[in-house]
Amino acid sequence: MKSEQRRRFLKTAAASGAGLAAGLAYAAGDTAPLAPLDGSVRFLYPARTAQAQRAGSLPPLGFRVFHKLGFGPRPANPANPGSLGDLDYFNSLGGNDSQRLAAWLDEQIFGGADPEVDSRTFQNPNFVTLTKSLTQLWTEHRRFEGPSAYRVARRPFVETQLLALTRMTHSRWQLREVLVDFWHNHFHVDGSEDVVRSVMVHHDRDVIRPHLFGNFRTMLEAVVKSTAMMYYLDNRQNATPNPNENYARELLELHTLGAVENYFGFTPPAQVPLNVDGQPQGYTEADVLEMARLLTGFGIADGAAGAADTGQFLFRSDWHDFGAKTLVGLSVPGSGEPELGLILDYLAGHRGTAEFICWKLAVRLIGDGFSASSALVQQAANLFQDQWQAANQLEQVYRMLLNSNEFLTTWGDKAKRPTEIIIAALRGSGADFTFEFASSADDASTFGYLTDISRAGQAPFDYEPPTGFPEDRAIWQGTGPLVMAWRAVTRMLRDTDASFGDQFANVAAITNQSGITLTPNAIVDFWVQRILGQSFQLDSAKRAVMLEFLQVHGQAAGPDAPLGVNTADTSVNSAYQRVIRGVVLQLVLLPDVMVR
């Protein structure tokens, strides 16, 4: 590209939010400094606009559903004639949006087999830990000794990360993966920590996933007894007469009542105001101490003090404080292990827990503009509380939120986080890649793509604070996370794997398989419909940027003239591959798809 043309292109791209200068220049073989983006990167996101001012500008419902309740839509496979992309499939589910959403939710909630994910992971010999029991993980990875002990101990954690990314990218059950991400962040453990890393497969497979559409109380107990949680928040060391407050505090502050509106500090418990059910509205420092006493003796069979060495949950009665306790207004007699069931029942049915959980769900699934007192959150909390013992309690709450007018009329209130941007780009481009180790060997490589995602700030389960990854838009739309996410996407659409030679997405071959005339206009139309859907209205200025990019890099005499580059060469570094990749990058990194 001539220097004057290149400067004009980058200026126009930045102004429209479509070009993403660094990524596009990189894709085309140029290099571009990232510094000019720093001051204006926030404006690549659409501004928040009140629904009353949008005047019917919402994208089609299918587009919104796959970007809010999934990791982005996948297009049809051109090598499989008659196959439907996600957006066309969604539109085939009913005669109107209400019918389509209802049918899609039924499919997602009841689910089924996931052969594409299974073939890439559970049936892949490079994954060696995914089917191991907790005790196998403990003995073969936590207790392994030898020169590669660190890699062996860490393998279950990394395989769980790779499995999560593969599911986000390739699973048909997108809502399931969004909810897995939500609950992993709600009941967060740092998977990279010592011990936790060796049992992360168990925490994901046996603690979080079985309860996604089930009962919060049941999930809560599974988390309390989780080996990963016991080590992450130190309750395995909780013993009388010096109880450890760490997990007791987070159980109240992060997992049940929440500290946003229900923490009363050093207020005497008798002075805490009562809620509508006549219970103390929230908890105090005195309640944290009482909870720590109650949790004494709840630990892990780790070989200490004569216990077995299996990694399983263990109640040590000789470590437990058998005195009576009073927590958040509940009197708990000193009965030992049954005390846990009493307090979990109480917290799971408490109004504060209902409001806190439903507020977090509304923020994750709909938008940032909710509080515990919002009308929709109150309605969901009523249902959550009324159905606290129901086997499908959480399913009922999800359905209420996702059938609400607030869900149906809210768009763009949230910024996608780095991993969501990356996975949406892989799905939108049709990338056919498995996140995996190069082999089953202890020292096998993961090709560095996890490093790219980590640099963007959101590798799965790799976050130190117990809060889990934040949700708020303002945290994620700064220069650092965006630029690193763009770099990761650019690399993933460009590179091949050194070991296997697989391309992430042969976008040039996909273009040729479509049978279209290879002109700038036809190519842009094909990829816009493929990634954004037939009903999506692309801004004319953004479309003009793509046409100019194709004409300049593809050596076309005009928008309806054929490309001058060799379109038969679809190798990874061919001029044709690079120019099509540039168009695809512009589309998968549009501001329109970096929000939800």
C-alpha positions in Angstrom: 0.0 0.0 0.0 1.4 3.4 -0.9 2.2 5.5 2.2 -0.4 8.2 1.5 -3.1 5.6 0.8 -2.1 3.6 3.9 -2.3 6.7 6.1 -5.8 7.6 4.7 -7.0 4.0 5.2 -5.8 3.8 8.8 -7.3 7.2 9.6 -10.6 6.2 8.1 -10.6 2.9 9.8 -10.0 4.4 13.2 -12.7 6.9 12.7 -15.2 4.3 11.7 -14.2 1.8 14.3 -13.9 -0.9 11.6 -10.3 -1.1 10.7 -8.6 -1.8 14.0 -5.4 -0.4 12.5 -2.9 -2.6 14.3 -4.6 -5.8 13.5 -5.3 -5.1 9.9 -1.9 -3.8 9.0 -0.4 -6.8 10.8 -2.6 -9.1 8.8 -1.6 -7.5 5.5 2.1 -7.8 6.2 2.6 -4.2 7.3 3.5 -3.0 10.7 1.8 -0.2 12.4 2.5 1.5 15.7 -0.1 1.0 18.4 0.4 4.3 20.2 -2.0 6.3 18.1 -4.8 4.0 19.2 -4.2 4.7 22.9 -6.1 8.0 23.2 -9.2 6.9 21.2 -9.5 3.2 21.8 -12.5 3.6 24.1 -14.5 5.1 21.2 -14.2 1.9 19.2 -17.1 0.7 21.4 -20.6 2.1 20.6 -21.7 4.6 23.1 -24.4 3.5 25.6 -27.7 4.7 24.3 -31.0 4.7 26.1 -33.5 2.2 24.5 -36.0 5.0 24.0 -33.5 6.8 21.7 -32.5 3.8 19.6 -35.6 4.0 17.4 -35.6 0.4 16.3 -31.9 0.1 15.9 -31.5 -3.2 17.8 -29.7 -5.9 15.8 -31.8 -9.0 15.0 -32.7 -11.1 18.0 -30.6 -14.1 16.8 -27.5 -11.9 16.6 -28.1 -10.6 20.1 -28.8 -14.0 21.5 -25.6 -15.5 20.3 -23.5 -12.6 21.4 -25.2 -12.2 24.8 -26.0 -15.9 25.6 -23.1 -17.4 23.7 -19.7 -16.6 22.4 -20.9 -15.4 19.0 -22.6 -17.1 16.1 -20.9 -19.6 13.8 -21.5 -19.4 10.1 -22.5 -22.3 7.9 -19.8 -24.7 6.6 -19.5 -24.0 2.8 -18.0 -27.5 2.4 -21.3 -29.0 3.7 -24.0 -27.8 1.3 -27.3 -27.3 3.0 -25.8 -26.7 6.4 -27.2 -23.8 8.4 -25.2 -21.2 10.3 -26.2 -20.4 13.9 -28.2 -17.3 12.8 -30.1 -19.0 10.1 -30.8 -22.0 12.4 -32.1 -19.7 15.1 -34.5 -18.1 12.5 -35.7 -21.5 11.5 -37.0 -22.3 15.0 -40.2 -20.4 14.8 -42.4 -17.9 13.0 -41.6 -15.1 15.3 -38.9 -14.0 17.8 -40.8 -15.2 20.8 -41.2 -18.7 19.4 -37.5 -18.8 18.3 -36.2 -17.8 21.7 -38.4 -20.3 23.5 -37.3 -23.1 21.2 -33.7 -22.1 21.5 -33.8 -22.0 25.3 -35.4 -25.4 25.4 -32.6 -26.9 23.3 -29.9 -25.2 25.3 -31.3 -26.1 28.7 -32.0 -29.7 27.9 -28.9 -30.1 25.8 -27.4 -33.4 24.7 -24.3 -34.9 23.3 -21.5 -32.6 22.1 -19.6 -34.7 19.6 -17.5 -31.9 18.1 -16.1 -31.0 21.5 -15.7 -34.7 22.5 -13.7 -35.5 19.4 -11.3 -32.7 20.0 -10.9 -33.4 23.8 -12.1 -36.5 25.4 -11.3 -38.7 22.4 -8.0 -36.8 21.8 -5.0 -38.8 23.2 -3.2 -35.5 24.0 -5.7 -34.9 26.8 -4.7 -37.2 29.7 -6.5 -36.0 32.8 -10.2 -35.2 31.9 -11.6 -38.5 32.9 -9.6 -39.0 36.1 -11.3 -39.3 39.4 -10.6 -36.8 42.2 -8.4 -39.4 44.0 -6.5 -40.2 40.7 -5.9 -36.5 40.2 -4.7 -36.2 43.8 -2.3 -39.2 43.8 -1.1 -38.9 40.2 -0.7 -35.1 40.0 -0.7 -33.5 43.4 1.5 -36.2 44.9 3.7 -36.9 41.9 7.4 -36.5 42.6 10.1 -36.2 40.0 12.0 -33.8 37.7 8.7 -32.8 35.9 6.6 -32.6 39.0 5.5 -29.0 38.4 4.3 -29.8 34.8 2.5 -32.9 36.0 0.9 -31.0 38.9 -0.2 -28.3 36.5 -1.5 -30.5 33.7 -5.1 -30.9 35.0 -5.4 -27.1 35.3 -4.1 -26.4 31.8 -6.3 -29.2 30.3 -9.3 -27.7 32.0 -8.4 -24.3 30.4 -8.0 -25.9 27.0 -11.3 -27.8 27.4 -13.1 -24.6 28.3 -11.8 -22.7 25.3 -12.6 -25.6 23.0 -16.2 -25.7 24.4 -16.6 -21.9 24.0 -15.4 -22.2 20.4 -17.0 -25.4 19.2 -19.8 -26.4 21.5 -23.4 -26.3 20.2 -24.5 -25.6 23.8 -23.5 -22.0 24.0 -25.7 -21.0 26.9 -24.2 -23.8 29.0 -20.8 -22.4 28.5 -21.8 -18.8 29.4 -23.4 -20.1 32.6 -20.3 -22.2 33.4 -18.2 -19.1 33.0 -20.7 -17.2 35.3 -20.6 -19.8 38.1 -16.9 -20.3 37.9 -16.5 -16.6 38.5 -19.1 -16.6 41.3 -17.5 -19.6 43.1 -14.0 -18.6 41.9 -10.8 -20.5 42.6 -7.5 -19.5 41.1 -6.7 -22.6 39.1 -3.0 -21.8 38.9 -2.5 -22.0 42.7 -0.6 -24.9 44.3 -2.9 -28.0 44.9 -5.8 -26.3 43.1 -4.1 -26.8 39.8 -4.0 -30.5 40.3 -7.7 -30.9 41.0 -9.2 -28.3 38.7 -10.6 -31.0 36.4 -12.7 -32.2 39.4 -13.9 -28.7 40.3 -15.1 -28.0 36.8 -16.5 -31.4 36.0 -18.0 -32.5 39.3 -18.7 -29.3 41.3 -19.8 -26.6 38.8 -21.2 -28.2 35.7 -23.7 -30.8 37.1 -25.7 -28.0 38.9 -25.9 -25.3 36.1 -29.7 -25.7 35.6 -30.4 -27.3 39.0 -30.5 -26.1 42.6 -28.3 -23.3 44.1 -28.3 -25.0 47.5 -27.0 -28.2 46.1 -24.3 -26.4 44.1 -23.4 -24.4 47.2 -22.7 -27.5 49.3 -20.7 -29.1 46.5 -18.5 -25.9 46.4 -18.1 -25.8 50.2 -16.8 -29.4 50.1 -14.7 -28.9 46.9 -11.0 -29.8 47.3 -10.1 -26.8 45.2 -12.1 -24.4 47.3 -10.8 -25.9 50.6 -7.3 -25.1 49.5 -7.9 -21.9 47.7 -9.6 -20.2 50.7 -7.7 -22.2 53.4 -10.6 -24.0 55.2 -8.6 -27.2 55.2 -6.6 -25.6 58.0 -9.6 -24.4 60.0 -9.4 -25.8 63.5 -10.5 -24.9 67.0 -9.4 -23.1 69.1 -8.1 -20.7 66.5 -10.5 -20.7 63.6 -9.5 -19.4 60.2 -11.9 -16.7 58.9 -10.9 -16.7 55.3 -13.5 -19.0 53.7 -16.1 -18.0 56.3 -15.9 -14.4 55.1 -16.0 -15.2 51.4 -18.9 -17.7 51.9 -21.0 -14.7 53.2 -19.5 -11.9 51.2 -19.1 -13.5 47.8 -21.1 -16.7 47.6 -24.4 -16.0 49.4 -25.5 -12.8 51.0 -23.1 -10.4 49.2 -21.4 -7.4 50.7 -22.9 -4.8 48.3 -26.0 -4.1 50.5 -25.9 -6.8 53.2 -22.6 -6.2 55.1 -23.1 -4.3 58.4 -19.5 -4.3 59.6 -19.1 -4.0 63.3 -22.8 -3.3 64.0 -24.0 -5.4 66.9 -26.0 -8.3 65.4 -29.1 -7.4 67.4 -29.1 -3.9 65.7 -29.1 -5.2 62.1 -32.4 -4.2 60.4 -34.8 -7.0 59.6 -35.8 -7.9 56.1 -39.3 -8.7 54.8 -39.1 -12.2 56.2 -38.2 -11.0 59.7 -34.6 -12.1 59.4 -31.5 -9.9 59.8 -31.0 -8.2 56.5 -27.3 -9.1 56.4 -24.2 -10.1 58.3 -21.7 -8.5 60.6 -18.1 -9.2 61.6 -19.5 -11.2 64.5 -21.3 -13.4 62.0 -18.0 -14.0 60.2 -16.4 -15.2 63.4 -19.4 -17.5 64.1 -19.2 -18.9 60.6 -15.5 -19.6 61.0 -16.2 -21.5 64.2 -18.9 -23.5 62.4 -16.6 -24.4 59.6 -13.8 -25.8 61.9 -13.0 -29.4 61.1 -14.3 -29.3 57.5 -11.3 -30.2 55.4 -9.6 -32.6 53.1 -8.1 -36.1 53.5 -4.6 -35.0 52.8 -2.6 -37.6 54.9 -2.2 -35.2 57.8 -3.0 -36.2 61.5 -3.6 -39.8 60.6 -6.1 -39.2 57.8 -6.2 -41.0 54.5 -4.4 -39.3 51.6 -7.1 -39.3 48.9 -7.9 -35.6 48.4 -11.5 -36.2 49.3 -13.7 -34.1 51.6 -13.2 -35.0 55.3 -14.9 -33.8 58.5 -12.4 -33.9 61.4 -14.5 -34.0 64.5 -11.5 -33.5 66.7 -10.8 -30.1 65.0 -14.4 -28.9 65.3 -15.8 -26.3 67.7 -18.9 -28.0 69.2 -20.2 -24.9 71.0 -23.5 -23.4 70.0 -23.4 -20.6 67.3 -25.7 -17.8 66.2 -25.3 -16.7 62.6 -27.4 -14.0 60.8 -30.1 -14.6 63.4 -30.1 -18.4 63.2 -29.3 -20.5 66.3 -27.2 -23.5 65.4 -26.7 -26.1 68.1 -23.2 -27.7 68.3 -23.9 -31.0 66.6 -20.8 -31.3 64.4 -21.1 -32.1 60.7 -24.9 -31.5 60.5 -24.3 -27.8 61.4 -23.2 -27.2 57.8 -26.5 -28.3 56.4 -28.4 -26.1 58.7 -26.5 -22.9 57.8 -26.5 -23.7 54.1 -30.3 -24.2 54.1 -30.7 -20.9 55.9 -28.4 -18.9 53.6 -29.8 -20.5 50.4 -33.3 -19.5 51.4 -32.4 -16.0 52.6 -33.7 -13.0 50.8 -30.3 -11.4 50.7 -28.9 -14.4 48.8 -31.8 -14.3 46.4 -31.3 -10.7 45.6 -27.5 -10.9 45.3 -27.5 -13.9 43.0 -30.3 -12.5 40.8 -28.6 -9.1 40.6 -25.4 -10.8 39.4 -27.3 -12.9 36.8 -29.1 -9.9 35.5 -25.8 -8.0 35.1 -24.1 -11.0 33.3 -27.0 -11.9 31.0 -28.6 -8.5 30.3 -26.6 -5.4 31.2 -24.7 -3.4 33.8 -27.6 -1.1 34.8 -29.2 -3.2 37.5 -29.1 -3.0 41.3 -30.6 -5.4 43.9 -33.7 -3.1 44.1 -34.4 -3.1 40.3 -37.8 -4.4 39.5 -36.6 -7.3 37.4 -34.1 -8.4 40.0 -36.8 -8.3 42.7 -39.1 -10.4 40.5 -36.3 -12.9 39.9 -35.4 -12.9 43.6 -39.0 -13.8 44.5 -38.8 -16.8 42.2 -35.4 -17.8 43.4 -36.5 -17.7 47.0 -39.9 -19.3 46.4 -38.2 -22.2 44.5 -35.1 -22.5 46.7 -35.7 -26.2 47.2 -36.8 -27.0 43.6 -34.6 -29.3 41.5 -34.7 -26.9 38.6 -34.7 -23.6 40.6 -31.9 -22.0 38.5 -33.5 -23.0 35.2 -36.7 -21.2 36.3 -34.7 -18.0 37.2 -32.8 -18.0 33.9 -36.0 -18.4 31.9 -37.6 -15.5 33.8 -34.7 -13.2 33.1 -34.2 -14.2 29.5 -37.9 -13.8 28.6 -38.1 -10.4 30.2 -38.6 -7.2 28.3 -35.3 -5.9 29.7 -33.4 -8.7 27.9 -35.3 -8.3 24.7 -34.7 -4.6 24.5 -31.2 -4.2 25.8 -28.1 -4.2 23.6 -24.6 -2.9 23.8 -24.7 -2.2 27.5 -21.8 -4.5 28.2 -18.3 -4.7 26.7 -17.0 -8.1 25.8 -14.1 -9.2 27.8 -10.9 -10.3 26.0 -11.6 -14.0 25.9 -15.1 -13.3 24.6 -13.7 -11.1 21.8 -11.2 -13.8 20.9 -13.6 -16.7 20.9 -16.3 -14.7 19.0 -13.6 -13.9 16.3 -12.7 -17.6 16.0 -16.4 -18.7 15.8 -17.2 -15.9 13.3 -14.3 -16.7 11.0 -15.1 -20.4 11.0 -11.9 -21.3 12.7 -11.3 -25.1 12.8 -8.8 -25.4 15.6 -8.5 -27.4 18.8 -6.8 -25.9 21.8 -4.6 -28.7 23.0 -1.2 -29.9 24.0 1.1 -31.0 21.2 1.3 -34.5 22.8 0.6 -36.4 25.9 4.1 -35.9 27.2 4.7 -34.0 30.4 6.7 -31.4 28.6 4.4 -30.9 25.7 3.7 -27.4 24.3 0.4 -25.7 24.0 1.7 -23.5 21.1 1.6 -20.3 23.1 -2.0 -19.4 22.4 -2.8 -19.6 26.1 0.0 -17.1 26.6 -1.7 -14.7 24.2 -5.0 -15.0 26.0 -3.3 -14.5 29.3 -1.7 -11.3 28.1 -5.1 -10.0 27.1 -6.0 -10.5 30.8 -8.6 -13.3 30.9 -7.3 -16.8 30.6 -9.9 -19.1 32.0 -9.6 -19.8 35.8 -6.4 -17.8 36.0 -7.2 -14.9 38.3 -5.9 -14.4 41.8 -8.7 -12.5 43.6 -11.6 -14.5 45.0 -14.1 -12.2 43.2 -13.5 -13.9 39.8 -13.1 -11.8 36.7 -15.1 -8.5 36.9 -18.1 -7.8 34.7 -18.2 -4.0 34.5 -17.8 -2.5 31.0 -15.4 0.2 32.2 -12.8 -2.3 33.3 -12.4 -4.0 30.0 -12.6 -1.2 27.4 -9.2 0.3 28.1 -6.3 0.2 25.7 -4.4 -2.8 27.2 -7.1 -5.5 27.1 -8.4 -4.4 23.7 -5.0 -4.2 21.9 -3.9 -7.6 23.4 -7.1 -9.2 22.4 -6.8 -7.8 18.8 -3.2 -9.1 18.7 -4.3 -12.6 19.8 -7.1 -12.7 17.2 -4.7 -11.5 14.5 -2.2 -14.2 15.4 -4.8 -16.9 15.6 -6.2 -16.2 12.2 -2.8 -16.0 10.7 -0.6 -18.6 12.2 -0.2 -22.3 11.6 0.7 -24.9 14.3 4.3 -25.9 14.1 3.5 -29.5 15.0 0.4 -30.1 12.9 0.3 -27.5 10.1 -3.4 -26.8 10.8 -4.7 -23.3 10.0 -7.1 -21.6 12.4 -9.3 -20.5 9.5 -8.5 -20.8 5.8 -10.7 -17.9 4.9 -9.4 -17.8 1.3 -10.5 -21.4 0.7 -13.9 -20.6 2.4 -14.3 -17.7 0.0 -13.5 -19.8 -3.1 -15.9 -22.6 -1.9 -18.8 -20.1 -1.8 -18.8 -19.9 -5.6 -19.1 -16.1 -5.6 -17.4 -13.8 -8.2 -14.2 -12.7 -6.6 -14.7 -8.9 -6.7 -14.5 -6.5 -3.7 -18.3 -6.0 -3.6 -19.1 -9.7 -3.7 -16.5 -10.6 -1.2 -17.6 -8.0 1.3 -21.3 -9.0 0.9 -20.4 -12.7 1.3 -18.5 -12.2 4.6 -20.9 -9.7 6.0 -23.8 -12.1 5.6 -21.7 -15.0 6.8 -20.5 -13.4 10.0 -23.2 -10.8 10.8 -26.3 -12.5 9.2 -28.5 -11.5 6.2 -30.6 -9.1 8.3 -27.7 -7.1 9.8 -27.3 -3.6 8.4 -23.6 -2.7 8.2 -22.8 1.0 8.4 -21.9 2.3 4.9 -18.7 4.0 6.1 -17.4 0.8 7.5 -18.3 -1.0 4.3 -16.4 1.6 2.3 -13.3 1.0 4.4 -13.5 -2.8 3.6 -13.9 -2.1 -0.1 -10.9 0.2 -0.3 -8.9 -2.4 1.6 -9.8 -5.1 -0.9 -9.2 -2.9 -3.9 -5.7 -1.7 -2.7 -4.5 -5.0 -1.3 -6.3 -7.3 -3.7 -5.2 -5.2 -6.7 -8.7 -4.8 -8.0 -9.4 -2.0 -10.5 -12.8 -1.2 -8.9 -15.4 -2.5 -6.5 -16.9 -4.8 -9.2 -13.6 -5.7 -10.9 -11.9 -9.1 -10.1 -9.0 -9.2 -7.7 -5.6 -9.1 -9.4 -3.9 -11.3 -6.9 -3.6 -15.1 -7.5 -6.9 -16.3 -6.0 -6.0 -20.0 -6.6 -3.2 -19.7 -4.0 -4.9 -20.2 -0.6 -1.7 -21.0 1.3 -1.3 -19.4 4.7 1.0 -16.5 3.6 -0.3 -15.9 0.1 -1.4 -12.4 -0.9 -4.9 -13.7 -1.4 -5.1 -15.3 2.0 -3.8 -12.1 3.6 -6.3 -9.8 1.9 -9.3 -12.0 2.7 -8.0 -12.3 6.3 -7.9 -8.5 6.5 -11.6 -8.3 5.6 -12.5 -11.0 8.0 -10.5 -9.3 10.8 -12.4 -6.1 10.2 -15.7 -7.9 10.6 -14.9 -10.1 13.6 -13.5 -7.0 15.4 -16.2 -4.6 14.5 -17.4 -2.5 17.5 -20.8 -4.1 16.8 -19.6 -7.5 17.9 -17.4 -6.3 20.8 -20.4 -5.5 22.9 -23.2 -7.7 24.3 
